[in-house]
Amino acid sequence: MAKSAKEGAATIPKQRPEQQQRGKKTPCIHGHIIGSADMAMIEEFLEEFTAQYNAAPSGKMMESIFIAQRATNDKYAAVWQSSKMLKYAASHQIAMGTQDILDLEGGDRDEDYERKALQHSRGAAAFACFFEQYIAVEVNHTQSSYNSMKMSELFRADMHTLVQFLRKRIPCSCLKQKRKEVKSVVKMGRCCHRECGLPNRMTAKNTMVYCTKCKQANYCSRQCQEADWKMHKHLCEGIQTQQAEFALKQKAAASVKDLIAFGKAMCSDEDSNPSEMVPQTSFLDEVCDSTEERNEFLDEMIGSLLRMANESKEGSESESSNKQS
C-alpha cells in the first residue's frame, strides 16, 4: 500500500493484494462503514484532505491539519457540517490505522516498511481524532475547544498509546492480542516547551506535569513549564475564556429548556400555578450586569410566556365554541 510523502499523513485504505488473493475469506473491516451512498464522497474528501495536508507549507503537523480543513471547507461543506459524514471519515481512518498495525505482524516485513506502516497508522489515528473533535467542537457543540496535544501525541504515539486508541474504537477483537502484548510499553507524552532538551521532547507520560488552568498543556518538568509560561500564557488564557463561555452557553441552553417546558405547561394546564413552576435562571446572574437588568430580562421573558399561554387558551376556547355551534 502506498504511503503519503509527508510524515504523519494518512491515505485512503485500499484493499491489499494479499486480501484480494484470499478469495473466499473476507477480511475484517474493523467496523468501517461501507456500502453507503455517501462513501464515494467520503473517499474523495479524504483524498483531498490528505493532499492538502501534505501540501501545507507549515512543517508543524497540527497547523497542517487546520490548513487542510480550511482548504476543503467550501468544496466539502456537506461533510464538514454533518456529524454522520465525519463519523464515516473517522471510521475509515480507524480501519486503516488498525490494518497497518496488523500488517506489522508479517515476518517478511523489512524495517523501512515497518517504519512507514507505523507512521501511517499514527497519522490515521490523529486524523480520526481530529474528525471526532471537530464533531464535538464545531457540529454538536459538546466540547469547548480542540485538544491539540492529544492529536499531536498520536502523530508520535508509542505502540501502547496507539493500539489503545484504536482498540477502543473498533467493534472487532482484531487488536485484542496486540493490546496485551504492548500493555507493558511505557506510554510517552510530548513536552510543550519548544526548547525542551529531550529527544523529540518525549518522556514517560506518568511523570509529566500539567497546566492546572487550561489542562491542555503538559511538560516533562516544572523547569520546562516555567520556561514556557511566557509562550503558553496567551494560549492558556484563550482556552480558559473558551471554556468559560462554553460553560455559560451550556447553562443558558439548560435554562432555555426549562423556560420552554414552563411555557408549554402554562399553555396546556389550566390549573397550573406559575409561582410553583419558575424555571432555573441562574445563568442570568452571569450575563446581566445588574439586578435591575436581570429583573427586566426576566419580566420580559415571563410576559412573553404569559402572552403565549393566553393566546393558546383563547385559541382553544374559540375552537371549542366553533365545534359547539
C-alpha positions as CSV (number, residue, x, y, z in Angstrom):
1,M,0.0,0.0,0.0
2,A,1.3,3.4,-1.0
3,K,2.3,5.8,1.8
4,S,1.9,9.6,1.9
5,A,5.1,11.6,1.3
6,K,4.6,13.7,4.4
7,E,5.4,12.2,7.7
8,G,2.4,11.7,9.9
9,A,-0.1,11.9,6.9
10,A,-2.7,9.3,6.2
11,T,-4.1,8.0,3.0
12,I,-7.3,6.1,2.0
13,P,-7.2,2.4,3.0
14,K,-7.2,0.4,-0.2
15,Q,-7.8,-3.4,-0.3
16,R,-4.4,-5.1,-0.1
17,P,-3.3,-7.6,-2.8
18,E,-3.0,-10.3,-0.2
19,Q,-6.6,-9.8,0.8
20,Q,-7.7,-10.0,-2.8
21,Q,-5.9,-13.3,-3.2
22,R,-7.7,-14.9,-0.3
23,G,-10.8,-15.2,-2.4
24,K,-13.3,-17.0,-0.1
25,K,-12.2,-15.4,3.2
26,T,-13.4,-11.9,3.7
27,P,-11.0,-9.8,5.6
28,C,-12.3,-7.9,8.7
29,I,-13.0,-4.2,8.0
30,H,-12.7,-3.3,11.7
31,G,-16.1,-1.5,11.9
32,H,-15.5,0.6,8.9
33,I,-18.9,1.7,7.5
34,I,-19.1,0.7,3.8
35,G,-21.8,0.3,1.2
36,S,-23.3,3.8,1.9
37,A,-24.1,6.1,-0.9
38,D,-22.1,8.7,0.9
39,M,-18.9,6.7,0.8
40,A,-17.8,7.9,-2.7
41,M,-17.9,11.4,-1.4
42,I,-16.1,10.5,1.8
43,E,-13.3,8.8,-0.1
44,E,-12.9,11.8,-2.4
45,F,-13.0,14.1,0.6
46,L,-10.3,12.1,2.4
47,E,-8.0,12.1,-0.7
48,E,-8.4,15.8,-1.0
49,F,-7.9,16.4,2.8
50,T,-4.7,14.3,2.8
51,A,-3.4,16.1,-0.3
52,Q,-4.0,19.5,1.3
53,Y,-2.3,18.3,4.5
54,N,0.8,17.1,2.6
55,A,0.9,20.4,0.6
56,A,0.6,22.7,3.6
57,P,3.7,24.9,3.8
58,S,3.8,24.5,7.6
59,G,6.1,21.8,8.9
60,K,4.0,21.5,12.0
61,M,1.6,18.7,12.0
62,M,-1.3,20.4,13.9
63,E,-1.1,23.6,11.8
64,S,-1.1,21.5,8.6
65,I,-4.3,19.7,9.8
66,F,-6.2,23.0,10.3
67,I,-4.8,24.3,6.9
68,A,-6.2,21.2,5.3
69,Q,-9.6,21.8,7.0
70,R,-9.9,25.3,5.7
71,A,-8.8,24.3,2.2
72,T,-11.5,21.7,1.9
73,N,-14.2,23.6,3.9
74,D,-16.1,25.1,0.9
75,K,-15.9,22.2,-1.5
76,Y,-16.9,19.6,1.1
77,A,-19.2,21.7,3.3
78,A,-21.7,18.8,3.2
79,V,-19.1,16.7,5.0
80,W,-17.8,19.3,7.5
81,Q,-21.4,20.2,8.5
82,S,-22.5,16.6,9.1
83,S,-21.6,14.5,12.1
84,K,-22.7,11.4,10.3
85,M,-20.3,12.0,7.4
86,L,-17.4,12.9,9.7
87,K,-18.1,9.7,11.6
88,Y,-17.8,7.8,8.3
89,A,-14.5,9.6,7.7
90,A,-13.2,8.8,11.2
91,S,-14.2,5.1,10.9
92,H,-12.3,5.0,7.6
93,Q,-9.1,6.2,9.3
94,I,-9.6,3.9,12.3
95,A,-9.9,0.9,10.0
96,M,-6.8,1.9,8.1
97,G,-4.7,2.5,11.2
98,T,-5.8,-0.8,12.6
99,Q,-4.9,-2.7,9.5
100,D,-1.5,-1.1,9.4
101,I,-0.8,-2.4,12.9
102,L,-1.9,-5.9,12.0
103,D,0.3,-5.8,8.9
104,L,3.3,-5.3,11.1
105,E,2.9,-8.8,12.3
106,G,4.2,-10.3,9.0
107,G,7.6,-11.9,9.4
108,D,8.7,-10.8,5.9
109,R,8.5,-7.1,6.5
110,D,11.7,-5.0,6.2
111,E,12.5,-2.1,8.6
112,D,11.5,0.5,6.1
113,Y,8.1,-1.0,5.6
114,E,7.5,-1.3,9.3
115,R,8.6,2.3,9.9
116,K,6.3,3.6,7.2
117,A,3.4,1.4,8.3
118,L,3.7,2.6,11.9
119,Q,3.9,6.2,11.0
120,H,1.0,5.7,8.6
121,S,-1.1,4.2,11.4
122,R,-0.2,7.1,13.7
123,G,-1.3,9.6,11.0
124,A,-4.6,7.8,10.5
125,A,-5.3,7.8,14.3
126,A,-4.5,11.5,14.5
127,F,-6.8,12.3,11.6
128,A,-9.6,10.2,13.2
129,C,-9.1,12.1,16.5
130,F,-9.3,15.4,14.7
131,F,-12.6,14.4,13.0
132,E,-14.0,13.3,16.3
133,Q,-13.1,16.6,18.0
134,Y,-14.4,18.6,15.0
135,I,-17.8,17.0,15.5
136,A,-17.7,17.8,19.3
137,V,-16.5,21.4,18.9
138,E,-18.0,22.6,15.6
139,V,-21.0,20.5,14.9
140,N,-22.6,19.2,18.1
141,H,-21.1,21.9,20.4
142,T,-20.5,19.4,23.2
143,Q,-16.8,20.4,23.7
144,S,-15.4,23.9,24.3
145,S,-12.1,23.6,22.3
146,Y,-9.7,21.3,20.5
147,N,-7.3,19.2,22.5
148,S,-4.4,19.7,20.1
149,M,-2.0,18.0,22.5
150,K,-3.9,14.7,22.2
151,M,-3.7,14.8,18.4
152,S,-0.1,15.9,18.4
153,E,0.8,13.0,20.6
154,L,-0.9,10.5,18.3
155,F,1.3,11.6,15.5
156,R,4.3,10.4,17.6
157,A,2.5,7.7,19.6
158,D,4.2,4.8,21.2
159,M,2.7,1.4,20.4
160,H,0.8,1.2,23.7
161,T,-0.9,4.6,23.2
162,L,-1.6,3.9,19.5
163,V,-3.1,0.4,20.0
164,Q,-5.2,1.5,22.9
165,F,-6.7,4.4,21.0
166,L,-7.6,2.2,18.0
167,R,-8.7,-0.8,20.2
168,K,-11.3,1.4,21.9
169,R,-12.9,2.4,18.6
170,I,-13.3,-0.9,16.7
171,P,-16.1,-3.4,17.4
172,C,-13.9,-6.4,16.4
173,S,-11.3,-8.2,18.5
174,C,-8.5,-7.9,15.9
175,L,-6.3,-5.8,18.3
176,K,-7.1,-7.8,21.4
177,Q,-3.9,-9.8,21.4
178,K,-1.8,-6.9,20.3
179,R,-3.2,-4.8,23.2
180,K,-2.0,-7.5,25.6
181,E,1.5,-7.5,24.0
182,V,2.0,-3.8,24.2
183,K,0.5,-3.2,27.7
184,S,3.9,-3.2,29.3
185,V,5.2,-0.5,26.9
186,V,5.7,2.8,28.7
187,K,3.2,5.5,27.5
188,M,5.0,8.6,26.3
189,G,3.9,12.2,26.2
190,R,5.4,15.3,24.5
191,C,6.7,18.3,26.4
192,C,5.0,21.5,25.3
193,H,8.1,23.6,25.8
194,R,9.7,24.0,22.3
195,E,13.2,24.4,23.7
196,C,13.0,21.1,25.7
197,G,16.2,19.2,25.5
198,L,14.7,15.7,25.5
199,P,14.8,13.7,22.2
200,N,11.7,14.7,20.3
201,R,10.6,16.3,23.6
202,M,9.2,12.9,24.6
203,T,9.1,11.5,28.1
204,A,7.2,8.9,30.2
205,K,3.6,10.2,30.5
206,N,3.1,9.2,34.1
207,T,6.0,11.6,35.1
208,M,4.7,14.7,33.4
209,V,3.2,17.8,34.9
210,Y,0.2,19.6,33.5
211,C,-1.1,23.1,33.4
212,T,-3.8,23.2,36.0
213,K,-5.5,26.2,34.4
214,C,-6.3,25.0,30.9
215,K,-5.5,21.3,31.4
216,Q,-4.3,21.1,27.8
217,A,-0.5,21.5,28.1
218,N,1.9,19.0,29.7
219,Y,5.6,19.2,30.5
220,C,8.5,16.9,31.3
221,S,9.3,19.0,34.4
222,R,8.5,22.1,36.4
223,Q,11.5,23.8,34.9
224,C,10.2,23.4,31.3
225,Q,6.7,24.5,32.4
226,E,8.1,27.7,34.0
227,A,10.3,28.4,31.0
228,D,7.4,28.0,28.6
229,W,4.9,30.2,30.6
230,K,5.5,33.4,28.6
231,M,4.7,31.5,25.4
232,H,1.8,29.5,26.9
233,K,0.2,32.3,28.9
234,H,-1.8,33.8,26.0
235,L,-2.9,30.4,24.6
236,C,-3.9,29.3,28.2
237,E,-6.0,32.5,28.7
238,G,-7.7,31.9,25.4
239,I,-8.5,28.3,26.2
240,Q,-9.9,29.4,29.7
241,T,-12.1,32.0,28.0
242,Q,-13.4,29.4,25.6
243,Q,-14.1,27.0,28.4
244,A,-15.9,29.7,30.5
245,E,-18.0,30.8,27.5
246,F,-18.9,27.2,26.7
247,A,-20.0,26.5,30.3
248,L,-22.1,29.6,30.2
249,K,-23.8,28.6,27.0
250,Q,-24.5,25.1,28.5
251,K,-26.2,26.8,31.5
252,A,-28.2,29.1,29.2
253,A,-29.3,26.1,27.0
254,A,-30.4,24.2,30.1
255,S,-32.3,27.3,31.3
256,V,-34.0,27.8,27.9
257,K,-35.2,24.2,28.0
258,D,-36.7,24.9,31.4
259,L,-38.4,28.0,30.1
260,I,-39.8,26.1,27.1
261,A,-41.2,23.4,29.4
262,F,-42.5,26.1,31.7
263,G,-44.4,27.8,28.8
264,K,-45.8,24.6,27.5
265,A,-47.1,23.6,30.9
266,M,-48.8,27.0,31.3
267,C,-50.4,26.6,27.8
268,S,-51.7,23.1,28.4
269,D,-52.6,23.1,32.1
270,E,-55.4,25.4,33.1
271,D,-54.8,24.6,36.8
272,S,-51.0,25.2,36.6
273,N,-49.6,27.6,39.2
274,P,-46.8,29.7,37.6
275,S,-45.4,30.5,41.0
276,E,-44.6,26.8,41.5
277,M,-43.1,26.4,38.1
278,V,-40.5,29.1,37.9
279,P,-37.6,27.8,35.8
280,Q,-33.9,28.0,36.7
281,T,-32.5,31.3,35.6
282,S,-29.2,31.4,37.5
283,F,-27.3,31.9,34.2
284,L,-28.7,35.5,34.1
285,D,-26.5,36.4,37.0
286,E,-23.5,35.8,34.8
287,V,-24.8,37.6,31.7
288,C,-26.6,40.6,33.3
289,D,-24.5,43.5,34.7
290,S,-27.0,44.4,37.4
291,T,-30.0,43.2,39.4
292,E,-32.2,45.7,37.5
293,E,-31.1,44.4,34.1
294,R,-31.7,40.8,35.3
295,N,-35.2,41.6,36.6
296,E,-36.1,43.5,33.4
297,F,-35.0,40.5,31.3
298,L,-37.0,38.1,33.5
299,D,-40.1,40.3,33.3
300,E,-39.9,40.3,29.5
301,M,-39.5,36.5,29.3
302,I,-42.3,35.8,31.7
303,G,-44.5,38.4,30.0
304,S,-43.9,36.6,26.7
305,L,-44.8,33.2,28.3
306,L,-48.0,34.6,29.7
307,R,-49.0,36.0,26.3
308,M,-48.3,32.6,24.8
309,A,-50.4,30.9,27.5
310,N,-53.3,33.4,27.0
311,E,-53.2,33.1,23.2
312,S,-53.2,29.3,23.4
313,K,-56.2,29.3,25.8
314,E,-58.1,31.8,23.7
315,G,-57.5,29.6,20.7
316,S,-58.6,26.5,22.5
317,E,-61.8,28.2,23.7
318,S,-62.6,29.6,20.2
319,E,-62.1,26.2,18.7
320,S,-64.4,24.6,21.3
321,S,-67.0,27.3,20.7
322,N,-67.0,26.7,17.0
323,K,-67.4,22.9,17.5
324,Q,-70.4,23.5,19.8
325,S,-72.1,25.9,17.3
